[in-house]
Structures are given as C-alpha cells and as structure tokens.
Amino acid sequence: MKNRVYVWEIPVRLAHWTIVISMIVLGVTGFYIGSPFISVPGEAVYEYVMGTMRFAHFTAAFFLAVAFILRVYWFIVGNEYANFKGLFPVSKDQLRGMWAQLRYYTFTSNKRPHYAGHNPVAGLSYIVIYLLIFLQGLTGLALYGESHPGGLWWTLFSWLFAITSNNVWRLVHHLLMWIFIAFFLLHLYLGALNDILERSGIISSMVTGYKTFKDKH
C-alpha cells in the first residue's frame, strides 16, 4: 500500500523554482559580466550586449531576493516539513538520523532513515546555502551601489567597503557563484538518485507538492 503525503506547500514550490531560474540567469549573465564571451562588431553603445546582460543580471537578482524573503518567511509559518524544525537537526532522533545519512552519503553504509521532508544533512546544507545566498545578495547590492554613489543601495550597503576592498568583494561574489553551481549539480544528482531508489516522487513533488510512500516508511 502507498500513501500520498502533501509535503511542499505552494509558497515553498514557488520560491524554489523562482530561485532555480533566477540563479541560472544570474550564473550565465554573471559569468559574462566577469568574462565577456560574446563578441559583436561595432561600437558597444549601439550593440549594448553588456548593458543587456547587466540588466538581466540585476532583474534576476531582485526576483531572487523576493523568493529568498518568501522562503525565509515560510521557515517561520510553514508546515512541519518546511519550517526551521524540519531543516535544523536539533532533536536526538534528527542527530542520529544525520549520522546515518552521512554514512550513506560517504558509502560506509547502505542503510538510511526515510523522511517525508528533508533529511537532516540536506536540511543543514540548505541553511548554509541560504546564508551564502544572503552573503551573495549583500555583496551584489554593494557592488551595484557603486554605480550610483549616494543612491539607496550605496547608502545601505557601502559599509561593506569599510571592511575590505572592492576587489575582494568581487572575488567573493565570483567564488560564491561556483559554490552555487557545484551545489546545483550535487542537488540534482542526489534528487534524481533518491527518486530512482525510493520511488517517492521527490523531483515531481516540487511541482505537485505530494510525495508517495509505502506504508512501512
């Protein structure tokens, strides 16, 4: 017998896919801004490729910011699978489950506990990723504010340049992009692997909201 469980609420799915699409656009445009790979004839002022890429980058960044705020809000008001308790391993059962999950991920055991929501390792990794997204947003808004001295974003985030220089924050911003790319590939691989092994619809659940489990799980 199998049971359908409503795991991911609409705000979680909406934030998830908005973040995915935004970060893909940010990755492509950000890489171009740092190392232009499109060459066009004529004056840049007429072709405006860099300007278009920057506009797409900034637009995607603001969509990401809205999705980020929505997801953080849902950490507080969401169901048991989406809130902080479902992500951050604090109970003894979660800590034991995290050790079992780590052993499974490191190929030292082929047994692992089953979860309707995030497993403890995944939940903890998502918290880290959201903290890095927050840092990425801070550095991005500070760098954006440099083009409008005295403007709103410069006023709010220029204090970062009192900590260290522009070049350091650009390097941090760039390196974080590669961390997100690596996480995206690992996340996609583990999601597909678990979907094949568990047959619970992990990937499709981010569209429908439902997972399917056998009674024994």
N, C-alpha and C positions, 0 to 999 in steps of 0.2 A: 504494500500500500504506500502511496505517496501523498504528501500534504503540501499545499501551496501556502507560502508564508509571505505576507506583504512586508518587505524589508525596507526598501528605499522609497521614501516619500517624494512627492513631486519636486519640492524645493531642492532636495539633495540631488536628484537627477538633473534638474535644470542647471544647478550650479556646476555639477560635474561636467556636463557637455559644453557649457559655456567656457569653463576653464580649459578643457581639452582643445577646443577650436581656437580660443584666444592664444594659448601658448604655442600652438603650431604656427599661427600667423606671426607671433612675436619672435619665434625662433628663426623663421625664414627672413623676415624683414630685419631683425637684429643682426643676423649674420651678414646681410647685405650692407647694412649701415657701417659695420665694422670692417668689412672687406668686400667692396662692390664687385659683383661677378657678372653684371650686365653692362656691356659696352655698346653705346649708341653713337652714331655720327652727329655732328652739330654741337651747338652751344647747349650747355646744361640748362640754361634758363628757358630754353624752348622745349627741350625733351622732358625735363623735370622728373626723371626717374627717381633720383634720391629724395626729392620732395614728396613724391607719391609713396615711396617706401616709408618715409618718416611719418607721414600722415596715417598710413595703415598701422604702423607700429604703435603710435600714440592712441589711436582709436581702439585697437585690440587691448591695450593696457588698461584703458578705462572700463571696458567690458569685463576684463579680468578682475579689476578692483571691485566692481559691483557684485560679481559672482562670489568673490572672496568674502565680502561683507555678509552676503546672504548665507553662505556656508557657516561662517563663524556664528552668526545669529542662530542657525539651526543646531549648532553644537549645544546651545542652551535649551531650546524649546523642542528639539526633535525627539523622535521616538527612541526606544532603548538601543537601537542599532546605530543611530546617527549622532547621539549626544556624546558628551565627553566621557561618560561612564562606559559607553560602548567602544571607545577608542583607547583610553588611557588605562593600562593594566595596573589596577590598584588592589584588587582582592587576591586572596591566596590561590583561588582557582584560576584566575587570569595569569598569575605569575607562573604557576605550574604549567598552564597551557602554553605560555610563551616559551618556556624551556623545551617543551615537547615540539613546538613549532620550529624553534631554532634547530633542533636536532634533525627535524625533517628537511629543512632548507639546506642544511650542511651535509646531507646524505649519510648521517650517522644513525638514522632510524627511518623505517618505512611506515611508522605509525604516527598519527597526529590526531588531535581532537577535531571535531566538526563544529562549525559555528554558523549560525544563520547570518550574522553580520560579519564584521571584520574579525580576523584572528588577532591576538594581542600584538604580534610582531608587525602585522600590517597596520594596525591602529596606531602604534607608536611611530612607525615610519611616516604615516600621513601627517601626524602632528609636526614632525620635523620638517616635512615638505611645506606645510602651511607656514611655519616660521620662516623658512627660506623664501617663500613667495612674498611674505611681508617685508623681509630684508630687500628682496629684489625691487619691490614697489618703492621702498624708501630711496634706494639708490637711483632708480629710474626717474622719480619725481624731482630729486635733487639735480640730476643731470639735465632734465628737461627745463627746470627753472633757470639754469644758466643762460638759456637763450632769451629769457625775459627778465633781466635784472630789475628788482623792485616789484615784480608781479607777485601774484598769490602764491604760486608754487615755490618761488625763490624765497619769499618771506617765511613760509612754513618749513622748508627743508634745507635751506642753505647752511644751517648749523652743522650739517654733516661735514662740510668742508673745513670746519674748525677742528675736526678730529683728524682728518688726513686729506691728502690732495685729491684733485680731480682725477688724475691718472690712476690712483689706487682704487677709487670707487668705480671707474670704468672697467678696471681689471676684475673687480669683484662681480660687477654686473655681467661681464662676459663669462667668467668661470661658472657662475650660477646657471647660466644657460646650458652649459654642458652637463651639469649635475641634473637638471630637469630632463634633458634628452636621455641620459642614462637611466633615470628613474622611469621615464615613459616606456622605454624598451623592456625593462625588467618587469614593470607593472603589467604590460601587455602580455609578456611571456607567461608570467605566473597566473594571470587571469585565464588565459587560454588553457594552460596545463590543468588548473583546478577544474575548469569547466568540463574538460575531457574525462578527468578521473572521477569527479563527483556526480556528473550529470545533473547538477542542480540549477543550471542556467545562470551562472554567475555573470556572464557577459550580457545576456539578454535581459537580466534583472535591472540593468542600468537604463533599459528602455521601458520595460513593463512595470518594474518595481517589485516583481514577485520572484522568489526562488522556490524550487521544488525539492523536497527532502523525503527520503524513506523514513518510515515510522521509527526504525531503530536509531536514527540520528536525531 
